Amino acid sequence: MMANEIRSGEAEASSTSTIASRSASGSAEGKRGTRKTRVGEVISRSMNKTIVVRTVTRVPHAKFGKIVKQMKKFYAHDEENKAKTGDTVRIMETRPLSKLKRWRLVEVVQK
């Protein structure tokens, strides 16, 4: 009976030290990667704390090679409602904030 209690105590101590070492190393490894940023024009700000940003990317056509513009809309979080329609803004990728919002406003580049 005494041997079983000692063995279970040893197992308990080793499992807690393993958990402690994982959490300590987890914080050191927890560095996040670089987040994507985009620069675009605000095309709508009718929602509260939300802007719609249109980005234009120039890429060559797959078959013909002509440079074409690809336009994409992003819904971004604007906490202070400081971006106005027509402003050029920089947005950054973030955690999902709602059904459509995965970006947040970093700065207003040009008014």
PyMOL commands that place a pseudoatom at each C-alpha (Angstrom):
pseudoatom trace, name=CA, resn=MET, resi=1, chain=A, elem=C, hetatm=0, pos=[0.000, 0.000, 0.000]
pseudoatom trace, name=CA, resn=MET, resi=2, chain=A, elem=C, hetatm=0, pos=[2.775, 2.411, 0.881]
pseudoatom trace, name=CA, resn=ALA, resi=3, chain=A, elem=C, hetatm=0, pos=[4.653, 1.706, -2.372]
pseudoatom trace, name=CA, resn=ASN, resi=4, chain=A, elem=C, hetatm=0, pos=[1.555, 2.482, -4.453]
pseudoatom trace, name=CA, resn=GLU, resi=5, chain=A, elem=C, hetatm=0, pos=[1.148, 5.862, -2.744]
pseudoatom trace, name=CA, resn=ILE, resi=6, chain=A, elem=C, hetatm=0, pos=[4.810, 6.723, -3.349]
pseudoatom trace, name=CA, resn=ARG, resi=7, chain=A, elem=C, hetatm=0, pos=[4.615, 5.740, -7.021]
pseudoatom trace, name=CA, resn=SER, resi=8, chain=A, elem=C, hetatm=0, pos=[1.435, 7.744, -7.599]
pseudoatom trace, name=CA, resn=GLY, resi=9, chain=A, elem=C, hetatm=0, pos=[3.062, 10.735, -5.875]
pseudoatom trace, name=CA, resn=GLU, resi=10, chain=A, elem=C, hetatm=0, pos=[6.084, 10.458, -8.171]
pseudoatom trace, name=CA, resn=ALA, resi=11, chain=A, elem=C, hetatm=0, pos=[3.870, 10.246, -11.265]
pseudoatom trace, name=CA, resn=GLU, resi=12, chain=A, elem=C, hetatm=0, pos=[1.882, 13.231, -10.088]
pseudoatom trace, name=CA, resn=ALA, resi=13, chain=A, elem=C, hetatm=0, pos=[5.031, 15.287, -9.514]
pseudoatom trace, name=CA, resn=SER, resi=14, chain=A, elem=C, hetatm=0, pos=[6.492, 14.390, -12.911]
pseudoatom trace, name=CA, resn=SER, resi=15, chain=A, elem=C, hetatm=0, pos=[3.244, 15.244, -14.746]
pseudoatom trace, name=CA, resn=THR, resi=16, chain=A, elem=C, hetatm=0, pos=[3.029, 18.665, -13.066]
pseudoatom trace, name=CA, resn=SER, resi=17, chain=A, elem=C, hetatm=0, pos=[6.647, 19.431, -13.935]
pseudoatom trace, name=CA, resn=THR, resi=18, chain=A, elem=C, hetatm=0, pos=[5.947, 18.450, -17.564]
pseudoatom trace, name=CA, resn=ILE, resi=19, chain=A, elem=C, hetatm=0, pos=[2.928, 20.775, -17.684]
pseudoatom trace, name=CA, resn=ALA, resi=20, chain=A, elem=C, hetatm=0, pos=[4.955, 23.599, -16.158]
pseudoatom trace, name=CA, resn=SER, resi=21, chain=A, elem=C, hetatm=0, pos=[7.757, 23.136, -18.686]
pseudoatom trace, name=CA, resn=ARG, resi=22, chain=A, elem=C, hetatm=0, pos=[5.257, 23.072, -21.589]
pseudoatom trace, name=CA, resn=SER, resi=23, chain=A, elem=C, hetatm=0, pos=[3.628, 26.303, -20.501]
pseudoatom trace, name=CA, resn=ALA, resi=24, chain=A, elem=C, hetatm=0, pos=[7.006, 27.994, -20.052]
pseudoatom trace, name=CA, resn=SER, resi=25, chain=A, elem=C, hetatm=0, pos=[8.247, 26.883, -23.465]
pseudoatom trace, name=CA, resn=GLY, resi=26, chain=A, elem=C, hetatm=0, pos=[4.841, 27.616, -25.033]
pseudoatom trace, name=CA, resn=SER, resi=27, chain=A, elem=C, hetatm=0, pos=[5.145, 31.300, -24.211]
pseudoatom trace, name=CA, resn=ALA, resi=28, chain=A, elem=C, hetatm=0, pos=[8.595, 31.416, -25.796]
pseudoatom trace, name=CA, resn=GLU, resi=29, chain=A, elem=C, hetatm=0, pos=[7.346, 29.666, -28.940]
pseudoatom trace, name=CA, resn=GLY, resi=30, chain=A, elem=C, hetatm=0, pos=[4.145, 31.721, -29.027]
pseudoatom trace, name=CA, resn=LYS, resi=31, chain=A, elem=C, hetatm=0, pos=[5.570, 34.368, -31.356]
pseudoatom trace, name=CA, resn=ARG, resi=32, chain=A, elem=C, hetatm=0, pos=[3.062, 35.060, -34.089]
pseudoatom trace, name=CA, resn=GLY, resi=33, chain=A, elem=C, hetatm=0, pos=[3.989, 35.458, -37.715]
pseudoatom trace, name=CA, resn=THR, resi=34, chain=A, elem=C, hetatm=0, pos=[3.794, 38.640, -39.708]
pseudoatom trace, name=CA, resn=ARG, resi=35, chain=A, elem=C, hetatm=0, pos=[0.288, 39.760, -40.533]
pseudoatom trace, name=CA, resn=LYS, resi=36, chain=A, elem=C, hetatm=0, pos=[-0.824, 40.717, -44.010]
pseudoatom trace, name=CA, resn=THR, resi=37, chain=A, elem=C, hetatm=0, pos=[-1.358, 44.396, -44.722]
pseudoatom trace, name=CA, resn=ARG, resi=38, chain=A, elem=C, hetatm=0, pos=[-3.157, 46.033, -47.621]
pseudoatom trace, name=CA, resn=VAL, resi=39, chain=A, elem=C, hetatm=0, pos=[-3.505, 49.613, -48.835]
pseudoatom trace, name=CA, resn=GLY, resi=40, chain=A, elem=C, hetatm=0, pos=[-6.778, 50.636, -50.422]
pseudoatom trace, name=CA, resn=GLU, resi=41, chain=A, elem=C, hetatm=0, pos=[-9.501, 53.220, -50.783]
pseudoatom trace, name=CA, resn=VAL, resi=42, chain=A, elem=C, hetatm=0, pos=[-12.496, 53.517, -48.460]
pseudoatom trace, name=CA, resn=ILE, resi=43, chain=A, elem=C, hetatm=0, pos=[-15.621, 53.058, -50.557]
pseudoatom trace, name=CA, resn=SER, resi=44, chain=A, elem=C, hetatm=0, pos=[-18.194, 52.890, -47.744]
pseudoatom trace, name=CA, resn=ARG, resi=45, chain=A, elem=C, hetatm=0, pos=[-18.451, 53.877, -44.097]
pseudoatom trace, name=CA, resn=SER, resi=46, chain=A, elem=C, hetatm=0, pos=[-22.189, 53.660, -43.551]
pseudoatom trace, name=CA, resn=MET, resi=47, chain=A, elem=C, hetatm=0, pos=[-21.848, 51.017, -40.806]
pseudoatom trace, name=CA, resn=ASN, resi=48, chain=A, elem=C, hetatm=0, pos=[-20.823, 51.908, -37.271]
pseudoatom trace, name=CA, resn=LYS, resi=49, chain=A, elem=C, hetatm=0, pos=[-17.119, 51.153, -36.609]
pseudoatom trace, name=CA, resn=THR, resi=50, chain=A, elem=C, hetatm=0, pos=[-16.819, 49.390, -39.975]
pseudoatom trace, name=CA, resn=ILE, resi=51, chain=A, elem=C, hetatm=0, pos=[-15.388, 50.520, -43.293]
pseudoatom trace, name=CA, resn=VAL, resi=52, chain=A, elem=C, hetatm=0, pos=[-15.309, 48.828, -46.671]
pseudoatom trace, name=CA, resn=VAL, resi=53, chain=A, elem=C, hetatm=0, pos=[-11.925, 49.091, -48.360]
pseudoatom trace, name=CA, resn=ARG, resi=54, chain=A, elem=C, hetatm=0, pos=[-11.312, 48.353, -52.039]
pseudoatom trace, name=CA, resn=THR, resi=55, chain=A, elem=C, hetatm=0, pos=[-7.801, 47.246, -52.943]
pseudoatom trace, name=CA, resn=VAL, resi=56, chain=A, elem=C, hetatm=0, pos=[-6.444, 47.157, -56.483]
pseudoatom trace, name=CA, resn=THR, resi=57, chain=A, elem=C, hetatm=0, pos=[-3.843, 44.551, -57.391]
pseudoatom trace, name=CA, resn=ARG, resi=58, chain=A, elem=C, hetatm=0, pos=[-2.143, 44.597, -60.788]
pseudoatom trace, name=CA, resn=VAL, resi=59, chain=A, elem=C, hetatm=0, pos=[-1.301, 41.140, -62.121]
pseudoatom trace, name=CA, resn=PRO, resi=60, chain=A, elem=C, hetatm=0, pos=[-0.491, 39.778, -65.571]
pseudoatom trace, name=CA, resn=HIS, resi=61, chain=A, elem=C, hetatm=0, pos=[-3.246, 37.843, -67.326]
pseudoatom trace, name=CA, resn=ALA, resi=62, chain=A, elem=C, hetatm=0, pos=[-2.555, 34.101, -67.198]
pseudoatom trace, name=CA, resn=LYS, resi=63, chain=A, elem=C, hetatm=0, pos=[-2.834, 33.510, -70.949]
pseudoatom trace, name=CA, resn=PHE, resi=64, chain=A, elem=C, hetatm=0, pos=[-2.213, 36.840, -72.659]
pseudoatom trace, name=CA, resn=GLY, resi=65, chain=A, elem=C, hetatm=0, pos=[0.217, 38.530, -70.280]
pseudoatom trace, name=CA, resn=LYS, resi=66, chain=A, elem=C, hetatm=0, pos=[-1.559, 41.909, -70.309]
pseudoatom trace, name=CA, resn=ILE, resi=67, chain=A, elem=C, hetatm=0, pos=[-1.543, 43.670, -66.927]
pseudoatom trace, name=CA, resn=VAL, resi=68, chain=A, elem=C, hetatm=0, pos=[-5.066, 43.621, -65.500]
pseudoatom trace, name=CA, resn=LYS, resi=69, chain=A, elem=C, hetatm=0, pos=[-6.456, 45.127, -62.298]
pseudoatom trace, name=CA, resn=GLN, resi=70, chain=A, elem=C, hetatm=0, pos=[-8.015, 42.859, -59.708]
pseudoatom trace, name=CA, resn=MET, resi=71, chain=A, elem=C, hetatm=0, pos=[-10.275, 44.691, -57.275]
pseudoatom trace, name=CA, resn=LYS, resi=72, chain=A, elem=C, hetatm=0, pos=[-11.266, 43.171, -53.961]
pseudoatom trace, name=CA, resn=LYS, resi=73, chain=A, elem=C, hetatm=0, pos=[-13.374, 44.493, -51.093]
pseudoatom trace, name=CA, resn=PHE, resi=74, chain=A, elem=C, hetatm=0, pos=[-12.406, 44.050, -47.448]
pseudoatom trace, name=CA, resn=TYR, resi=75, chain=A, elem=C, hetatm=0, pos=[-14.547, 44.822, -44.424]
pseudoatom trace, name=CA, resn=ALA, resi=76, chain=A, elem=C, hetatm=0, pos=[-12.332, 46.412, -41.783]
pseudoatom trace, name=CA, resn=HIS, resi=77, chain=A, elem=C, hetatm=0, pos=[-12.833, 47.483, -38.168]
pseudoatom trace, name=CA, resn=ASP, resi=78, chain=A, elem=C, hetatm=0, pos=[-12.498, 51.234, -37.564]
pseudoatom trace, name=CA, resn=GLU, resi=79, chain=A, elem=C, hetatm=0, pos=[-12.790, 51.690, -33.792]
pseudoatom trace, name=CA, resn=GLU, resi=80, chain=A, elem=C, hetatm=0, pos=[-12.813, 55.499, -33.814]
pseudoatom trace, name=CA, resn=ASN, resi=81, chain=A, elem=C, hetatm=0, pos=[-14.758, 56.018, -37.079]
pseudoatom trace, name=CA, resn=LYS, resi=82, chain=A, elem=C, hetatm=0, pos=[-11.933, 58.224, -38.350]
pseudoatom trace, name=CA, resn=ALA, resi=83, chain=A, elem=C, hetatm=0, pos=[-11.731, 57.032, -41.981]
pseudoatom trace, name=CA, resn=LYS, resi=84, chain=A, elem=C, hetatm=0, pos=[-13.938, 58.853, -44.482]
pseudoatom trace, name=CA, resn=THR, resi=85, chain=A, elem=C, hetatm=0, pos=[-15.109, 57.779, -47.928]
pseudoatom trace, name=CA, resn=GLY, resi=86, chain=A, elem=C, hetatm=0, pos=[-12.365, 58.377, -50.484]
pseudoatom trace, name=CA, resn=ASP, resi=87, chain=A, elem=C, hetatm=0, pos=[-9.488, 58.151, -47.979]
pseudoatom trace, name=CA, resn=THR, resi=88, chain=A, elem=C, hetatm=0, pos=[-6.524, 55.898, -48.698]
pseudoatom trace, name=CA, resn=VAL, resi=89, chain=A, elem=C, hetatm=0, pos=[-5.997, 53.617, -45.699]
pseudoatom trace, name=CA, resn=ARG, resi=90, chain=A, elem=C, hetatm=0, pos=[-3.757, 50.787, -44.524]
pseudoatom trace, name=CA, resn=ILE, resi=91, chain=A, elem=C, hetatm=0, pos=[-5.486, 47.739, -43.042]
pseudoatom trace, name=CA, resn=MET, resi=92, chain=A, elem=C, hetatm=0, pos=[-4.033, 44.727, -41.249]
pseudoatom trace, name=CA, resn=GLU, resi=93, chain=A, elem=C, hetatm=0, pos=[-5.213, 41.153, -40.903]
pseudoatom trace, name=CA, resn=THR, resi=94, chain=A, elem=C, hetatm=0, pos=[-6.677, 40.236, -37.519]
pseudoatom trace, name=CA, resn=ARG, resi=95, chain=A, elem=C, hetatm=0, pos=[-8.808, 37.610, -35.807]
pseudoatom trace, name=CA, resn=PRO, resi=96, chain=A, elem=C, hetatm=0, pos=[-12.415, 37.273, -36.992]
pseudoatom trace, name=CA, resn=LEU, resi=97, chain=A, elem=C, hetatm=0, pos=[-14.442, 40.116, -35.506]
pseudoatom trace, name=CA, resn=SER, resi=98, chain=A, elem=C, hetatm=0, pos=[-17.771, 39.293, -37.173]
pseudoatom trace, name=CA, resn=LYS, resi=99, chain=A, elem=C, hetatm=0, pos=[-19.181, 37.326, -40.078]
pseudoatom trace, name=CA, resn=LEU, resi=100, chain=A, elem=C, hetatm=0, pos=[-17.294, 39.430, -42.650]
pseudoatom trace, name=CA, resn=LYS, resi=101, chain=A, elem=C, hetatm=0, pos=[-14.682, 41.445, -40.714]
pseudoatom trace, name=CA, resn=ARG, resi=102, chain=A, elem=C, hetatm=0, pos=[-11.183, 39.962, -40.595]
pseudoatom trace, name=CA, resn=TRP, resi=103, chain=A, elem=C, hetatm=0, pos=[-9.211, 43.215, -40.981]
pseudoatom trace, name=CA, resn=ARG, resi=104, chain=A, elem=C, hetatm=0, pos=[-8.649, 46.319, -38.874]
pseudoatom trace, name=CA, resn=LEU, resi=105, chain=A, elem=C, hetatm=0, pos=[-7.660, 49.875, -39.699]
pseudoatom trace, name=CA, resn=VAL, resi=106, chain=A, elem=C, hetatm=0, pos=[-4.005, 50.673, -39.009]
pseudoatom trace, name=CA, resn=GLU, resi=107, chain=A, elem=C, hetatm=0, pos=[-3.753, 54.231, -40.314]
pseudoatom trace, name=CA, resn=VAL, resi=108, chain=A, elem=C, hetatm=0, pos=[-5.207, 56.736, -42.703]
pseudoatom trace, name=CA, resn=VAL, resi=109, chain=A, elem=C, hetatm=0, pos=[-2.470, 57.200, -45.309]
pseudoatom trace, name=CA, resn=GLN, resi=110, chain=A, elem=C, hetatm=0, pos=[-4.012, 60.058, -47.280]
pseudoatom trace, name=CA, resn=LYS, resi=111, chain=A, elem=C, hetatm=0, pos=[-7.192, 62.078, -46.859]
for i in range(1, 111): cmd.bond("trace and resi %d" % i, "trace and resi %d" % (i + 1))
show_as sticks, trace
zoom trace
